[in-house]
Amino acid sequence: MVGQNIFPNAYTFNILVDTLCKEGMVLDAESVVQMMIQREIKPDAITYSSLMDGYCLRGEMNEAKKVFDLMIFKLTAILLDGLCSNQRLSTAIELLKEMEGKKMELDNVIFNVLIEGLCKAGNIETARDLFSGLSSKGVQPDVRTYNIMIRGLCNRGLLVEAEKLVREMGEKGCSPDGCTYNTIIRGFINNKETSWAMGLIQEMVVRGFSADASTMKLIIDLLSKDKVDPALLPLLKDS
């Protein structure tokens, strides 16, 4: 199919997973699920149900239970995202507490969804508290967690705190990536802290990252207003 430029969707993958499971080829079905994930096609309840059925047919109940637990976790993450997107933040937080009460093993995916939802809703204080308490929950913030928090702080004009988090990333062994720099640079430019932004741009280029389209647009706008050194533009284009 792929060789003919026909790319399978979730429906097609689910048919394949279900067929393999019914034939007792559950490990092959697991490989197909991994292929889905690599292609950024999210397995859904149908996918996991087929896997559970496959393991049950083979009498491998422990494996079936693992798939069930994973399905509950993934579906809960989807529900959390939906609650946050619809401004049902108090319900989302209650759901998180319920998951913790059931001793469910939570990871960055769950916390990233909730922290981002809180930041988008402008509830930066609760987002900050949740972020700060991750280590005590046995969860280490990843690059995406930091980037979400940095974006939230920048949107509230809390630039010093955002820049402090960028420095903390290196200290915690979680190096900033291109998204980190673009996010904080835009934050400084949007808050009219041009000189500080220029220093971060130079740091970004030295580290081998490039300005994305949104950041470049802001920089070109500053150049047109003679607010930055024109020598900066060729440097960005070469990065």
C-alpha angles and dihedrals in degrees: 000000000000090000087059091048090254109133121199118236130207092278092054093046092049091054090052093047092049093048093050092048093051088052090053092250095127096148089056088049089052088053090053090052089053088051089053091053092048089053089050092246107139117227109235137200090282091055093050093043090056091050092049090049090050093053091045090053088054092047091243096137096163090058090046089054091050090054090047092052091048091050092051090049094049094045091048089053089053090050091049091051091050093049091050093046089053094047093250091136098146089054090047091053091048089052090052091052090049090053091049090048090055089052091240112172104248125194139183093285092068096042094044090056093050097042091050091049091051092048093049090050090053093246092132094154094061091042090052092049092049091047093048092050097053095096091054087055091053093253122123116208112246128207092275092051091053093045092052092050093044091051091049092051092047091051088056092047092248092139100154091054091046092051090048089057090053089056091045091056092064091046091051093050093252103116119209115252133205091278090055093055096042091049096051094040090055088047092056094043093048089051090050094247092135101158092051090048091053091056090052091048090055090048090050092052093047089054090053100253128130135220111256123224095271094049093044090053091055092047093050089050090054090048090053088055093047091241096129138040109273088217087073095071098065088047091056093047091053094049 
